[in-house]
Structures are given as structure tokens and as C-alpha cells.
Amino acid sequence: MQFTFETVYDQQAMTAMARALRKTIRQKRSRRSHVFGWIVIALVLVLSLPSGGEVWTFSPRMLVNWLAALAIFIVLLFEDRINGAVARRRILAGTGRTISTFREDGFCSETGVGKTEWHYQSITQLAETPDYFVFVFDQSHGQAYDKRTLIGGTADEFRSFIESKTGKSVQQVH
């Protein structure tokens, strides 16, 4: 059995990959960062309130605090898009479009730069978004496979195939 994907690493693919990394291998660290961010935002809001009958006054220091809290809030809301955009800028020229072929003995990724053979054992975790399968290799490396371009079977068949080859379950990420 052979499956083939053609993936363009655009903003959507990179966001899906960033989300999959955050919700799988980076889950613990991500949760701590989110808790810390929300605590900082809450502290800024609470400390901005007047205390003990004081009259509320606006100050430049308060503006800086609010802007910092707003920046943290924006990062918390758009974390995956931001990480995806940063990762997309770091992609080597010629690797933005990948054709990946999955065989019984391994899989191959071919880009404009070259061809790489992979073993299924190198995959740390498997994730699936509504539009992509994502393979997680380590804390900062993964590969996305666009389901819309799948040739050789259905998404369900590929999911079963990859789970049997890796011995790992596909984690749903939304």
C-alpha cells in the first residue's frame, strides 16, 4: 500500500503544525506559559484599580503596563499563528512544497532541494487537525501532510496505516 501527499507549507499548514506541537509534545510547557500570562494580565488589571477610596488617575506607567498586558493577551490568542509565521520565515528556500510518499518500509519527502528518506521510528507523536496529519519529531520539528491532496486511499485508511507502522495513536487536535 502506498500513500502520497503534496503539501504546500503556507500559513495554514504552519499554523496547524504549530498547534499540533503545542498540544502534543509542548503541552506541559504551553500550559505553564498560558497560566503565567493570564496571571500577569490579571495582576495588571487588579493593580490598575484604585485602592482605599483613591481617585483613579492615568499615568504613563499604567499605559506601559496596559500595553504589556495587551501584548501578552494578543500572543495568547494568536500563539499558533505567530509561531507558524515565524517558522514559515525560517523555511529554507525550495522546501515550501513537499511531495511525501509513504511505503511499507518508510517514507520519503521530496522538495525542490532534495529527497529525504525517513523511518517510522523517528516519529515521536502523531496528530491530526481537520485539514492535516502532523508528525512530531521533537520539541521544535514536525511535518504536516495536507489531507486534501492524499492519493492512494482515504484519511481513515492512512490513519490506520500510520498507527500500525509507528505503534502510536493519532491525537486529534482542534
N, CA and C atoms as an extended XYZ file, in Angstrom:
522
Properties=species:S:1:pos:R:3:atomname:S:1:resname:S:1:resid:I:1 pbc="F F F"
N         0.840       -1.175        0.000 N   MET     1
C         0.000        0.000        0.000 CA  MET     1
C         0.884        1.238        0.000 C   MET     1
N         0.533        2.233       -0.772 N   GLN     2
C         1.313        3.463       -0.874 CA  GLN     2
C         0.379        4.662       -0.815 C   GLN     2
N         0.774        5.660       -0.018 N   PHE     3
C         0.026        6.906        0.105 CA  PHE     3
C         0.939        8.050       -0.300 C   PHE     3
N         0.375        9.061       -0.937 N   THR     4
C         1.149       10.223       -1.356 CA  THR     4
C         0.408       11.498       -0.969 C   THR     4
N         1.172       12.466       -0.464 N   PHE     5
C         0.649       13.790       -0.125 CA  PHE     5
C         1.484       14.831       -0.844 C   PHE     5
N         0.863       15.911       -1.253 N   GLU     6
C         1.592       17.083       -1.733 CA  GLU     6
C         1.189       18.236       -0.832 C   GLU     6
N         2.140       18.719       -0.054 N   THR     7
C         1.852       19.754        0.932 CA  THR     7
C         2.597       21.030        0.589 C   THR     7
N         1.873       22.133        0.596 N   VAL     8
C         2.467       23.459        0.461 CA  VAL     8
C         2.525       24.039        1.868 C   VAL     8
N         3.709       24.386        2.309 N   TYR     9
C         3.879       24.924        3.655 CA  TYR     9
C         3.553       26.413        3.666 C   TYR     9
N         2.259       26.699        3.584 N   ASP    10
C         1.765       28.067        3.658 CA  ASP    10
C         1.410       28.380        5.115 C   ASP    10
N         0.797       29.545        5.340 N   GLN    11
C         0.469       29.944        6.709 CA  GLN    11
C        -0.476       28.949        7.379 C   GLN    11
N        -1.430       28.421        6.643 N   GLN    12
C        -2.388       27.468        7.210 CA  GLN    12
C        -1.685       26.184        7.673 C   GLN    12
N        -0.798       25.663        6.859 N   ALA    13
C        -0.072       24.440        7.222 CA  ALA    13
C         0.841       24.682        8.421 C   ALA    13
N         1.513       25.814        8.430 N   MET    14
C         2.430       26.108        9.530 CA  MET    14
C         1.676       26.350       10.837 C   MET    14
N         0.496       26.970       10.754 N   THR    15
C        -0.326       27.170       11.949 CA  THR    15
C        -0.807       25.830       12.490 C   THR    15
N        -1.224       24.940       11.600 N   ALA    16
C        -1.666       23.603       12.023 CA  ALA    16
C        -0.518       22.849       12.688 C   ALA    16
N         0.678       22.973       12.129 N   MET    17
C         1.831       22.289       12.704 CA  MET    17
C         2.182       22.890       14.071 C   MET    17
N         2.148       24.221       14.181 N   ALA    18
C         2.434       24.868       15.466 CA  ALA    18
C         1.413       24.448       16.522 C   ALA    18
N         0.145       24.387       16.138 N   ARG    19
C        -0.905       23.963       17.073 CA  ARG    19
C        -0.677       22.512       17.515 C   ARG    19
N        -0.328       21.655       16.577 N   ALA    20
C        -0.089       20.246       16.913 CA  ALA    20
C         1.103       20.107       17.861 C   ALA    20
N         2.172       20.839       17.613 N   LEU    21
C         3.330       20.794       18.510 CA  LEU    21
C         2.942       21.282       19.904 C   LEU    21
N         2.166       22.377       19.959 N   ARG    22
C         1.762       22.947       21.249 CA  ARG    22
C         0.869       21.995       22.034 C   ARG    22
N         0.006       21.285       21.341 N   LYS    23
C        -0.960       20.433       22.038 CA  LYS    23
C        -0.473       18.996       22.241 C   LYS    23
N         0.711       18.687       21.761 N   THR    24
C         1.245       17.337       21.971 CA  THR    24
C         2.515       17.416       22.811 C   THR    24
N         3.633       17.577       22.171 N   ILE    25
C         4.923       17.478       22.855 CA  ILE    25
C         5.232       18.690       23.741 C   ILE    25
N         4.672       19.850       23.429 N   ARG    26
C         4.915       21.053       24.226 CA  ARG    26
C         3.779       21.344       25.205 C   ARG    26
N         2.888       20.421       25.412 N   GLN    27
C         1.664       20.661       26.168 CA  GLN    27
C         1.925       21.181       27.582 C   GLN    27
N         2.826       20.565       28.308 N   LYS    28
C         3.095       20.963       29.689 CA  LYS    28
C         3.676       22.378       29.752 C   LYS    28
N         4.658       22.646       28.922 N   ARG    29
C         5.281       23.963       28.898 CA  ARG    29
C         4.290       25.027       28.447 C   ARG    29
N         3.463       24.688       27.470 N   SER    30
C         2.471       25.625       26.966 CA  SER    30
C         1.459       25.984       28.051 C   SER    30
N         1.021       24.994       28.793 N   ARG    31
C         0.051       25.240       29.868 CA  ARG    31
C         0.641       26.181       30.908 C   ARG    31
N         1.900       25.957       31.291 N   ARG    32
C         2.552       26.844       32.262 CA  ARG    32
C         2.656       28.268       31.733 C   ARG    32
N         3.003       28.412       30.460 N   SER    33
C         3.113       29.742       29.860 CA  SER    33
C         1.766       30.447       29.839 C   SER    33
N         0.720       29.715       29.525 N   HIS    34
C        -0.620       30.309       29.486 CA  HIS    34
C        -1.062       30.752       30.882 C   HIS    34
N        -0.837       29.917       31.880 N   VAL    35
C        -1.201       30.279       33.256 CA  VAL    35
C        -0.434       31.522       33.680 C   VAL    35
N         0.867       31.555       33.417 N   PHE    36
C         1.679       32.717       33.767 CA  PHE    36
C         1.167       33.971       33.053 C   PHE    36
N         0.870       33.864       31.766 N   GLY    37
C         0.370       35.011       31.003 CA  GLY    37
C        -0.934       35.549       31.554 C   GLY    37
N        -1.872       34.644       31.871 N   TRP    38
C        -3.163       35.091       32.418 CA  TRP    38
C        -2.997       35.699       33.805 C   TRP    38
N        -2.063       35.194       34.607 N   ILE    39
C        -1.798       35.778       35.926 CA  ILE    39
C        -1.252       37.190       35.770 C   ILE    39
N        -0.329       37.391       34.841 N   VAL    40
C         0.226       38.727       34.603 CA  VAL    40
C        -0.879       39.687       34.167 C   VAL    40
N        -1.738       39.259       33.257 N   ILE    41
C        -2.843       40.114       32.804 CA  ILE    41
C        -3.756       40.464       33.978 C   ILE    41
N        -4.101       39.479       34.798 N   ALA    42
C        -4.964       39.728       35.958 CA  ALA    42
C        -4.304       40.697       36.934 C   ALA    42
N        -3.005       40.528       37.174 N   LEU    43
C        -2.297       41.439       38.078 CA  LEU    43
C        -2.302       42.868       37.557 C   LEU    43
N        -2.077       43.042       36.276 N   VAL    44
C        -2.091       44.387       35.693 CA  VAL    44
C        -3.463       45.020       35.884 C   VAL    44
N        -4.509       44.249       35.641 N   LEU    45
C        -5.863       44.786       35.797 CA  LEU    45
C        -6.169       45.126       37.256 C   LEU    45
N        -5.830       44.224       38.171 N   VAL    46
C        -6.102       44.462       39.594 CA  VAL    46
C        -5.290       45.641       40.115 C   VAL    46
N        -4.033       45.711       39.742 N   LEU    47
C        -3.187       46.806       40.225 CA  LEU    47
C        -3.521       48.140       39.573 C   LEU    47
N        -4.304       48.123       38.510 N   SER    48
C        -4.737       49.369       37.870 CA  SER    48
C        -5.938       49.980       38.580 C   SER    48
N        -6.619       49.177       39.385 N   LEU    49
C        -7.797       49.674       40.104 CA  LEU    49
C        -7.366       50.575       41.261 C   LEU    49
N        -8.134       51.636       41.531 N   PRO    50
C        -7.810       52.482       42.693 CA  PRO    50
C        -8.092       51.712       43.987 C   PRO    50
N        -7.307       51.979       45.007 N   SER    51
C        -7.490       51.261       46.271 CA  SER    51
C        -7.822       52.236       47.397 C   SER    51
N        -8.669       51.805       48.298 N   GLY    52
C        -8.960       52.569       49.514 CA  GLY    52
C        -9.486       53.969       49.290 C   GLY    52
N       -10.395       54.155       48.383 N   GLY    53
C       -11.003       55.464       48.185 CA  GLY    53
C       -10.169       56.440       47.370 C   GLY    53
N        -9.063       55.971       46.815 N   GLU    54
C        -8.254       56.851       45.960 CA  GLU    54
C        -9.009       57.183       44.685 C   GLU    54
N        -8.663       58.301       44.110 N   VAL    55
C        -9.224       58.675       42.818 CA  VAL    55
C        -8.356       58.029       41.741 C   VAL    55
N        -9.022       57.420       40.786 N   TRP    56
C        -8.282       56.760       39.710 CA  TRP    56
C        -7.629       57.812       38.829 C   TRP    56
N        -6.344       57.677       38.606 N   THR    57
C        -5.625       58.595       37.719 CA  THR    57
C        -4.825       57.780       36.718 C   THR    57
N        -4.736       58.342       35.552 N   PHE    58
C        -3.990       57.692       34.474 CA  PHE    58
C        -2.551       58.176       34.531 C   PHE    58
N        -1.608       57.253       34.335 N   SER    59
C        -0.194       57.632       34.338 CA  SER    59
C         0.511       56.929       33.183 C   SER    59
N         1.656       57.461       32.763 N   PRO    60
C         2.415       56.794       31.693 CA  PRO    60
C         2.827       55.368       32.073 C   PRO    60
N         3.120       55.153       33.346 N   ARG    61
C         3.494       53.811       33.798 CA  ARG    61
C         2.322       52.832       33.637 C   ARG    61
N         1.119       53.322       33.909 N   MET    62
C        -0.067       52.489       33.741 CA  MET    62
C        -0.266       52.145       32.264 C   MET    62
N        -0.006       53.110       31.393 N   LEU    63
C        -0.120       52.867       29.952 CA  LEU    63
C         0.845       51.765       29.517 C   LEU    63
N         2.070       51.826       29.996 N   VAL    64
C         3.064       50.801       29.661 CA  VAL    64
C         2.594       49.430       30.160 C   VAL    64
N         2.060       49.384       31.376 N   ASN    65
C         1.553       48.116       31.919 CA  ASN    65
C         0.406       47.579       31.080 C   ASN    65
N        -0.524       48.435       30.702 N   TRP    66
C        -1.662       48.004       29.886 CA  TRP    66
C        -1.209       47.516       28.519 C   TRP    66
N        -0.239       48.216       27.924 N   LEU    67
C         0.274       47.787       26.616 CA  LEU    67
C         0.965       46.426       26.722 C   LEU    67
N         1.698       46.221       27.811 N   ALA    68
C         2.342       44.916       28.017 CA  ALA    68
C         1.288       43.824       28.191 C   ALA    68
N         0.242       44.108       28.965 N   ALA    69
C        -0.839       43.131       29.158 CA  ALA    69
C        -1.554       42.862       27.842 C   ALA    69
N        -1.767       43.896       27.042 N   LEU    70
C        -2.408       43.727       25.736 CA  LEU    70
C        -1.541       42.861       24.820 C   LEU    70
N        -0.233       43.097       24.836 N   ALA    71
C         0.679       42.288       24.012 CA  ALA    71
C         0.628       40.819       24.439 C   ALA    71
N         0.617       40.559       25.740 N   ILE    72
C         0.527       39.180       26.229 CA  ILE    72
C        -0.799       38.561       25.806 C   ILE    72
N        -1.880       39.318       25.918 N   PHE    73
C        -3.210       38.839       25.529 CA  PHE    73
C        -3.243       38.461       24.046 C   PHE    73
N        -2.679       39.311       23.197 N   ILE    74
C        -2.652       39.041       21.750 CA  ILE    74
C        -1.835       37.782       21.458 C   ILE    74
N        -0.701       37.640       22.119 N   VAL    75
C         0.130       36.448       21.910 CA  VAL    75
C        -0.614       35.191       22.367 C   VAL    75
N        -1.319       35.271       23.488 N   LEU    76
C        -2.082       34.111       23.961 CA  LEU    76
C        -3.184       33.726       22.978 C   LEU    76
N        -3.831       34.722       22.388 N   LEU    77
C        -4.916       34.447       21.443 CA  LEU    77
C        -4.421       33.906       20.104 C   LEU    77
N        -3.309       34.437       19.628 N   PHE    78
C        -2.831       34.103       18.284 CA  PHE    78
C        -1.500       33.356       18.301 C   PHE    78
N        -1.229       32.636       19.362 N   GLU    79
C         0.049       31.948       19.550 CA  GLU    79
C         0.417       31.035       18.384 C   GLU    79
N        -0.523       30.217       17.944 N   ASP    80
C        -0.222       29.265       16.873 CA  ASP    80
C         0.059       29.978       15.554 C   ASP    80
N        -0.703       31.006       15.253 N   ARG    81
C        -0.464       31.765       14.014 CA  ARG    81
C         0.887       32.463       14.051 C   ARG    81
N         1.219       33.036       15.207 N   ILE    82
C         2.510       33.725       15.346 CA  ILE    82
C         3.654       32.725       15.202 C   ILE    82
N         3.578       31.600       15.911 N   ASN    83
C         4.628       30.579       15.804 CA  ASN    83
C         4.726       30.034       14.386 C   ASN    83
N         3.580       29.840       13.737 N   GLY    84
C         3.575       29.371       12.353 CA  GLY    84
C         4.233       30.364       11.411 C   GLY    84
N         3.945       31.658       11.614 N   ALA    85
C         4.539       32.693       10.758 CA  ALA    85
C         6.051       32.767       10.950 C   ALA    85
N         6.497       32.665       12.192 N   VAL    86
C         7.941       32.693       12.467 CA  VAL    86
C         8.612       31.476       11.838 C   VAL    86
N         8.008       30.305       11.999 N   ALA    87
C         8.583       29.085       11.419 CA  ALA    87
C         8.597       29.154        9.898 C   ALA    87
N         7.568       29.730        9.328 N   ARG    88
C         7.485       29.834        7.861 CA  ARG    88
C         8.617       30.694        7.305 C   ARG    88
N         8.974       31.738        8.031 N   ARG    89
C        10.077       32.598        7.578 CA  ARG    89
C        11.419       31.881        7.649 C   ARG    89
N        11.490       30.843        8.480 N   ARG    90
C        12.747       30.117        8.660 CA  ARG    90
C        12.898       28.934        7.711 C   ARG    90
N        11.871       28.668        6.900 N   ILE    91
C        11.942       27.553        5.950 CA  ILE    91
C        13.013       27.851        4.904 C   ILE    91
N        13.807       26.860        4.600 N   LEU    92
C        14.833       27.018        3.571 CA  LEU    92
C        14.183       27.209        2.206 C   LEU    92
N        14.811       28.002        1.370 N   ALA    93
C        14.300       28.208        0.011 CA  ALA    93
C        14.216       26.868       -0.708 C   ALA    93
N        13.102       26.640       -1.378 N   GLY    94
C        12.926       25.406       -2.127 CA  GLY    94
C        12.257       24.286       -1.354 C   GLY    94
N        11.989       24.510       -0.059 N   THR    95
C        11.358       23.460        0.741 CA  THR    95
C         9.917       23.798        1.117 C   THR    95
N         9.350       24.793        0.508 N   GLY    96
C         7.983       25.205        0.818 CA  GLY    96
C         6.919       24.307        0.223 C   GLY    96
N         7.291       23.439       -0.678 N   ARG    97
C         6.360       22.481       -1.296 CA  ARG    97
C         7.009       21.108       -1.198 C   ARG    97
N         6.274       20.154       -0.641 N   THR    98
C         6.817       18.823       -0.400 CA  THR    98
C         5.883       17.749       -0.929 C   THR    98
N         6.452       16.765       -1.599 N   ILE    99
C         5.700       15.576       -2.002 CA  ILE    99
C         6.218       14.432       -1.139 C   ILE    99
N         5.314       13.847       -0.371 N   SER   100
C         5.695       12.780        0.556 CA  SER   100
C         5.008       11.488        0.158 C   SER   100
N         5.797       10.421        0.102 N   THR   101
C         5.290        9.105       -0.272 CA  THR   101
C         5.528        8.141        0.882 C   THR   101
N         4.472        7.458        1.291 N   PHE   102
C         4.523        6.517        2.408 CA  PHE   102
C         4.428        5.103        1.877 C   PHE   102
N         5.451        4.303        2.219 N   ARG   103
C         5.503        2.900        1.801 CA  ARG   103
C         5.530        2.022        3.049 C   ARG   103
N         5.574        0.736        2.831 N   GLU   104
C         5.607       -0.212        3.951 CA  GLU   104
C         6.873       -0.062        4.801 C   GLU   104
N         8.017        0.217        4.150 N   ASP   105
C         9.301        0.242        4.849 CA  ASP   105
C         9.727        1.618        5.346 C   ASP   105
N         9.019        2.682        5.009 N   GLY   106
C         9.390        4.030        5.413 CA  GLY   106
C         8.703        5.042        4.534 C   GLY   106
N         9.095        6.292        4.698 N   PHE   107
C         8.502        7.326        3.858 CA  PHE   107
C         9.565        8.280        3.362 C   PHE   107
N         9.238        8.948        2.281 N   CYS   108
C        10.180        9.806        1.578 CA  CYS   108
C         9.540       11.171        1.381 C   CYS   108
N        10.299       12.230        1.653 N   SER   109
C         9.850       13.597        1.406 CA  SER   109
C        10.747       14.205        0.343 C   SER   109
N        10.131       14.711       -0.708 N   GLU   110
C        10.886       15.303       -1.810 CA  GLU   110
C        10.503       16.769       -1.957 C   GLU   110
N        11.520       17.640       -1.937 N   THR   111
C        11.322       19.080       -2.106 CA  THR   111
C        12.130       19.546       -3.309 C   THR   111
N        12.113       20.839       -3.551 N   GLY   112
C        12.915       21.400       -4.624 CA  GLY   112
C        14.402       21.314       -4.342 C   GLY   112
N        14.769       21.052       -3.107 N   VAL   113
C        16.170       20.986       -2.703 CA  VAL   113
C        16.712       19.564       -2.750 C   VAL   113
N        15.880       18.598       -2.408 N   GLY   114
C        16.367       17.223       -2.383 CA  GLY   114
C        15.321       16.249       -1.887 C   GLY   114
N        15.800       15.052       -1.620 N   LYS   115
C        14.934       13.949       -1.227 CA  LYS   115
C        15.455       13.377        0.094 C   LYS   115
N        14.541       13.151        1.042 N   THR   116
C        14.926       12.608        2.338 CA  THR   116
C        14.113       11.365        2.638 C   THR   116
N        14.815       10.297        3.029 N   GLU   117
C        14.161        9.050        3.432 CA  GLU   117
C        14.019        9.050        4.953 C   GLU   117
N        12.881        8.624        5.450 N   TRP   118
C        12.590        8.601        6.875 CA  TRP   118
C        12.159        7.198        7.294 C   TRP   118
N        12.436        6.876        8.550 N   HIS   119
C        11.942        5.641        9.155 CA  HIS   119
C        10.793        6.013       10.085 C   HIS   119
N         9.822        5.156       10.192 N   TYR   120
C         8.662        5.434       11.035 CA  TYR   120
C         9.042        5.572       12.512 C   TYR   120
N        10.148        4.982       12.921 N   GLN   121
C        10.587        5.065       14.310 CA  GLN   121
C        11.006        6.481       14.706 C   GLN   121
N        11.302        7.342       13.733 N   SER   122
C        11.731        8.703       14.052 CA  SER   122
C        10.572        9.607       14.471 C   SER   122
N         9.352        9.131       14.314 N   ILE   123
C         8.174        9.929       14.673 CA  ILE   123
C         7.916        9.776       16.169 C   ILE   123
N         7.888       10.902       16.875 N   THR   124
C         7.642       10.893       18.315 CA  THR   124
C         6.155       10.818       18.624 C   THR   124
N         5.366       11.646       17.930 N   GLN   125
C         3.922       11.665       18.151 CA  GLN   125
C         3.204       11.930       16.843 C   GLN   125
N         1.964       11.471       16.771 N   LEU   126
C         1.107       11.684       15.604 CA  LEU   126
C        -0.056       12.576       16.015 C   LEU   126
N        -0.376       13.546       15.170 N   ALA   127
C        -1.509       14.429       15.445 CA  ALA   127
C        -2.311       14.606       14.166 C   ALA   127
N        -3.562       14.978       14.344 N   GLU   128
C        -4.435       15.211       13.197 CA  GLU   128
C        -5.303       16.425       13.475 C   GLU   128
N        -5.305       17.355       12.536 N   THR   129
C        -6.201       18.503       12.578 CA  THR   129
C        -7.280       18.252       11.528 C   THR   129
N        -8.264       19.114       11.420 N   PRO   130
C        -9.280       18.884       10.386 CA  PRO   130
C        -8.713       18.800        8.963 C   PRO   130
N        -7.606       19.494        8.685 N   ASP   131
C        -7.065       19.530        7.326 CA  ASP   131
C        -5.720       18.836        7.144 C   ASP   131
N        -5.031       18.497        8.230 N   TYR   132
C        -3.666       17.978        8.124 CA  TYR   132
C        -3.424       16.807        9.074 C   TYR   132
N        -2.531       15.927        8.649 N   PHE   133
C        -1.879       14.995        9.554 CA  PHE   133
C        -0.559       15.667        9.907 C   PHE   133
N        -0.149       15.592       11.160 N   VAL   134
C         1.106       16.210       11.583 CA  VAL   134
C         1.938       15.161       12.308 C   VAL   134
N         3.186       15.029       11.879 N   PHE   135
C         4.140       14.153       12.551 CA  PHE   135
C         5.036       15.037       13.402 C   PHE   135
N         5.164       14.702       14.670 N   VAL   136
C         6.015       15.442       15.588 CA  VAL   136
C         7.289       14.632       15.783 C   VAL   136
N         8.435       15.279       15.543 N   PHE   137
C         9.724       14.608       15.698 CA  PHE   137
C        10.400       14.968       17.018 C   PHE   137
N        10.339       16.235       17.409 N   ASP   138
C        10.879       16.676       18.693 CA  ASP   138
C        10.208       17.993       19.066 C   ASP   138
N        10.756       18.690       20.064 N   GLN   139
C        10.138       19.918       20.580 CA  GLN   139
C         9.883       20.988       19.518 C   GLN   139
N        10.701       21.026       18.486 N   SER   140
C        10.550       22.107       17.515 CA  SER   140
C        10.530       21.638       16.065 C   SER   140
N        10.357       20.353       15.834 N   HIS   141
C        10.340       19.852       14.462 CA  HIS   141
C         9.143       18.950       14.214 C   HIS   141
N         8.521       19.200       13.099 N   GLY   142
C         7.381       18.396       12.695 CA  GLY   142
C         7.183       18.501       11.198 C   GLY   142
N         6.282       17.712       10.685 N   GLN   143
C         5.918       17.779        9.270 CA  GLN   143
C         4.407       17.675        9.170 C   GLN   143
N         3.836       18.475        8.266 N   ALA   144
C         2.393       18.469        8.042 CA  ALA   144
C         2.107       17.836        6.686 C   ALA   144
N         0.986       17.135        6.611 N   TYR   145
C         0.572       16.477        5.371 CA  TYR   145
C        -0.873       16.866        5.098 C   TYR   145
N        -1.085       17.538        3.981 N   ASP   146
C        -2.391       18.075        3.609 CA  ASP   146
C        -3.331       16.948        3.194 C   ASP   146
N        -4.388       16.741        3.964 N   LYS   147
C        -5.340       15.655        3.685 CA  LYS   147
C        -6.028       15.816        2.332 C   LYS   147
N        -6.198       17.058        1.895 N   ARG   148
C        -6.913       17.297        0.633 CA  ARG   148
C        -6.150       16.774       -0.572 C   ARG   148
N        -4.852       16.541       -0.412 N   THR   149
C        -4.038       16.076       -1.539 CA  THR   149
C        -3.693       14.594       -1.444 C   THR   149
N        -4.286       13.902       -0.504 N   LEU   150
C        -3.998       12.482       -0.292 CA  LEU   150
C        -4.384       11.646       -1.508 C   LEU   150
N        -3.415       10.853       -1.982 N   ILE   151
C        -3.635        9.919       -3.093 CA  ILE   151
C        -3.276        8.526       -2.583 C   ILE   151
N        -4.065        7.542       -2.943 N   GLY   152
C        -3.757        6.160       -2.575 CA  GLY   152
C        -4.671        5.592       -1.509 C   GLY   152
N        -5.616        6.364       -1.052 N   GLY   153
C        -6.544        5.884       -0.035 CA  GLY   153
C        -7.260        7.041        0.628 C   GLY   153
N        -8.004        6.723        1.657 N   THR   154
C        -8.746        7.741        2.394 CA  THR   154
C        -7.958        8.160        3.631 C   THR   154
N        -8.408        9.219        4.266 N   ALA   155
C        -7.770        9.672        5.502 CA  ALA   155
C        -7.865        8.597        6.579 C   ALA   155
N        -8.989        7.907        6.650 N   ASP   156
C        -9.145        6.826        7.632 CA  ASP   156
C        -8.161        5.686        7.371 C   ASP   156
N        -7.978        5.343        6.110 N   GLU   157
C        -7.027        4.281        5.760 CA  GLU   157
C        -5.599        4.700        6.100 C   GLU   157
N        -5.257        5.959        5.813 N   PHE   158
C        -3.914        6.437        6.134 CA  PHE   158
C        -3.702        6.455        7.643 C   PHE   158
N        -4.698        6.919        8.382 N   ARG   159
C        -4.602        6.949        9.843 CA  ARG   159
C        -4.318        5.545       10.382 C   ARG   159
N        -5.053        4.560        9.908 N   SER   160
C        -4.835        3.167       10.343 CA  SER   160
C        -3.441        2.683        9.950 C   SER   160
N        -3.021        3.016        8.736 N   PHE   161
C        -1.710        2.623        8.229 CA  PHE   161
C        -0.598        3.201        9.103 C   PHE   161
N        -0.667        4.507        9.374 N   ILE   162
C         0.421        5.159       10.105 CA  ILE   162
C         0.427        4.729       11.572 C   ILE   162
N        -0.743        4.466       12.137 N   GLU   163
C        -0.788        3.964       13.511 CA  GLU   163
C        -0.166        2.573       13.601 C   GLU   163
N        -0.406        1.740       12.602 N   SER   164
C         0.177        0.392       12.626 CA  SER   164
C         1.688        0.434       12.412 C   SER   164
N         2.172        1.347       11.584 N   LYS   165
C         3.613        1.431       11.307 CA  LYS   165
C         4.400        2.020       12.470 C   LYS   165
N         3.800        2.984       13.184 N   THR   166
C         4.523        3.642       14.279 CA  THR   166
C         4.235        3.024       15.639 C   THR   166
N         3.106        2.338       15.755 N   GLY   167
C         2.704        1.817       17.054 CA  GLY   167
C         2.175        2.904       17.976 C   GLY   167
N         1.861        4.063       17.408 N   LYS   168
C         1.356        5.196       18.184 CA  LYS   168
C        -0.053        5.547       17.710 C   LYS   168
N        -0.819        6.164       18.588 N   SER   169
C        -2.166        6.598       18.232 CA  SER   169
C        -2.133        8.030       17.725 C   SER   169
N        -3.018        8.335       16.795 N   VAL   170
C        -3.146        9.697       16.283 CA  VAL   170
C        -3.979       10.498       17.274 C   VAL   170
N        -3.423       11.631       17.705 N   GLN   171
C        -4.123       12.510       18.640 CA  GLN   171
C        -4.866       13.582       17.853 C   GLN   171
N        -6.152       13.723       18.104 N   GLN   172
C        -6.954       14.746       17.437 CA  GLN   172
C        -6.642       16.110       18.051 C   GLN   172
N        -6.358       17.098       17.205 N   VAL   173
C        -6.022       18.447       17.649 CA  VAL   173
C        -6.965       19.421       16.958 C   VAL   173
N        -7.646       20.215       17.749 N   HIS   174
C        -8.573       21.204       17.164 CA  HIS   174
C        -8.257       22.586       17.652 C   HIS   174
